[in-house]
Amino acid sequence: MSSEPSQSPSPEPLTPARCAALLKQLFPAVFADLAKPLKLGVRADIQAKAPGQFPRDAFSAFLRRHTTSTAYLVALTKAEHRFDLEGAASGEISAEHRQAAADELERRR
């Protein structure tokens, strides 16, 4: 009787939607409710606090979708600061970024 090694099922690929759900669990201060402008360099912070949990392609797709969403662009035009993963203010929003968000919102109308 031969015994074949049992293979554990492959984990589901991490889609942008699953990235969003996991980020909401891990960092609810900035991903749970209303869109908040993220601190510049937040990708490195997420990778440092959750190493190996977010494959590059899916994570990049999520961030692109998130930061170009209408809700996020509106937040960029209205918020005074960017926010770190704990929800603390972490830098000003530049006039250039604020204007680019406003221009994109106007283009979408």
Backbone hydrogen bonds in HBPLUS format (Angstrom, degrees):
<---DONOR---> <-ACCEPTOR-->    atom                        ^
c    i                          cat <-CA-CA->   ^        H-A-AA   ^      H-
h    n   atom  resd res      DA  || num        DHA   H-A  angle D-A-AA Bond
n    s   type  num  typ     dist DA aas  dist angle  dist       angle   num
A0019-CYS N   A0015-THR O   2.84 MM   4  6.14 151.5  1.92 153.1 162.3     1
A0020-ALA N   A0016-PRO O   2.95 MM   4  6.22 156.2  2.01 146.2 151.8     2
A0021-ALA N   A0017-ALA O   3.08 MM   4  6.42 157.4  2.14 145.2 150.5     3
A0022-LEU N   A0018-ARG O   2.97 MM   4  6.16 163.1  2.00 150.0 154.3     4
A0023-LEU N   A0019-CYS O   2.81 MM   4  6.00 161.5  1.85 156.5 162.1     5
A0024-LYS N   A0020-ALA O   2.95 MM   4  6.14 151.0  2.04 147.2 154.9     6
A0025-GLN N   A0021-ALA O   3.19 MM   4  6.49 146.6  2.31 140.5 148.7     7
A0026-LEU N   A0022-LEU O   2.91 MM   4  6.19 163.5  1.94 154.3 158.7     8
A0027-PHE N   A0023-LEU O   2.75 MM   4  5.53 162.2  1.78 148.8 154.1     9
A0030-VAL N   A0027-PHE O   3.23 MM   3  6.12 155.4  2.30 123.4 127.8    10
A0031-PHE N   A0027-PHE O   3.12 MM   4  6.11 146.4  2.23 150.9 159.9    11
A0032-ALA N   A0028-PRO O   3.17 MM   4  4.48 153.3  2.24 118.7 119.5    12
A0083-PHE N   A0037-PRO O   2.74 MM  46  6.07 143.6  1.87 148.6 159.2    13
A0039-LYS N   A0083-PHE O   2.86 MM  44  5.06 141.3  2.01 144.1 134.2    14
A0042-VAL N   A0039-LYS O   3.23 MM   3  5.54 135.3  2.44 139.3 133.1    15
A0046-ILE N   A0042-VAL O   2.89 MM   4  6.17 159.9  1.93 158.7 163.0    16
A0047-GLN N   A0043-ARG O   2.98 MM   4  6.24 166.5  2.00 153.9 157.6    17
A0048-ALA N   A0044-ALA O   2.93 MM   4  6.07 147.4  2.04 142.3 151.2    18
A0049-LYS N   A0045-ASP O   2.97 MM   4  6.19 151.6  2.05 147.4 154.5    19
A0050-ALA N   A0046-ILE O   2.80 MM   4  5.80 138.8  1.97 150.8 161.7    20
A0053-GLN N   A0050-ALA O   3.25 MM   3  5.77 167.5  2.27 132.8 133.7    21
A0059-PHE N   A0055-PRO O   2.92 MM   4  5.95 165.2  1.94 165.6 170.4    22
A0060-SER N   A0056-ARG O   2.82 MM   4  5.90 161.0  1.86 152.5 157.8    23
A0061-ALA N   A0057-ASP O   2.99 MM   4  6.17 160.2  2.03 147.0 152.7    24
A0062-PHE N   A0058-ALA O   2.90 MM   4  6.13 156.0  1.96 146.0 152.7    25
A0063-LEU N   A0059-PHE O   2.92 MM   4  6.18 172.8  1.92 156.2 157.3    26
A0064-ARG N   A0060-SER O   2.94 MM   4  6.07 161.3  1.97 150.4 155.8    27
A0065-ARG N   A0061-ALA O   2.97 MM   4  6.12 164.5  2.00 148.3 152.8    28
A0066-HIS N   A0062-PHE O   2.74 MM   4  5.93 166.2  1.76 161.2 165.7    29
A0067-THR N   A0063-LEU O   2.85 MM   4  5.85 172.5  1.85 151.4 154.0    30
A0069-SER N   A0066-HIS O   3.26 MM   3  5.35 163.6  2.29 104.5 109.0    31
A0073-LEU N   A0069-SER O   2.98 MM   4  6.28 164.5  2.00 156.9 161.3    32
A0074-VAL N   A0070-THR O   2.89 MM   4  6.10 159.5  1.94 155.2 160.6    33
A0075-ALA N   A0071-ALA O   3.00 MM   4  6.22 156.5  2.06 142.4 149.0    34
A0076-LEU N   A0072-TYR O   2.92 MM   4  6.28 149.7  2.01 148.1 156.6    35
A0077-THR N   A0073-LEU O   3.17 MM   4  6.49 142.9  2.32 142.0 151.2    36
A0077-THR N   A0074-VAL O   3.06 MM   3  5.20 125.1  2.37  98.1 112.2    37
A0078-LYS N   A0074-VAL O   3.12 MM   4  6.37 132.4  2.35 144.8 157.9    38
A0078-LYS N   A0075-ALA O   3.18 MM   3  5.16 135.4  2.39  96.5 108.6    39
A0079-ALA N   A0075-ALA O   2.85 MM   4  5.61 168.6  1.86 157.9 159.4    40
A0082-ARG N   A0091-GLY O   2.75 MM   9  5.43 159.8  1.79 162.3 164.9    41
A0090-SER N   A0082-ARG O   2.70 MM   8  5.29 159.4  1.74 140.1 139.9    42
A0084-ASP N   A0088-ALA O   2.94 MM   4  5.57 158.1  1.99 153.9 159.4    43
A0087-GLY N   A0084-ASP O   2.97 MM   3  5.32 160.5  2.01 113.5 119.8    44
A0098-ARG N   A0094-SER O   2.93 MM   4  6.18 163.8  1.96 154.7 159.7    45
A0099-GLN N   A0095-ALA O   2.87 MM   4  5.98 159.2  1.91 146.2 151.9    46
A0100-ALA N   A0096-GLU O   2.94 MM   4  6.11 157.1  2.00 144.3 150.9    47
A0101-ALA N   A0097-HIS O   3.03 MM   4  6.20 155.3  2.09 145.7 151.7    48
A0102-ALA N   A0098-ARG O   3.01 MM   4  6.30 159.2  2.05 146.5 152.4    49
A0103-ASP N   A0099-GLN O   2.80 MM   4  6.01 159.9  1.84 154.0 159.6    50
A0104-GLU N   A0100-ALA O   3.00 MM   4  6.18 157.1  2.05 143.7 149.6    51
A0105-LEU N   A0101-ALA O   2.95 MM   4  6.20 158.1  2.00 150.5 156.6    52
A0106-GLU N   A0102-ALA O   2.95 MM   4  6.17 157.3  2.01 148.1 154.3    53
A0107-ARG N   A0103-ASP O   2.92 MM   4  6.15 154.5  1.98 146.3 153.6    54
A0108-ARG N   A0104-GLU O   3.06 MM   4  6.30 143.5  2.20 143.5 152.4    55
A0109-ARG N   A0106-GLU O   3.16 MM   3  5.38 149.6  2.26 104.2 113.0    56
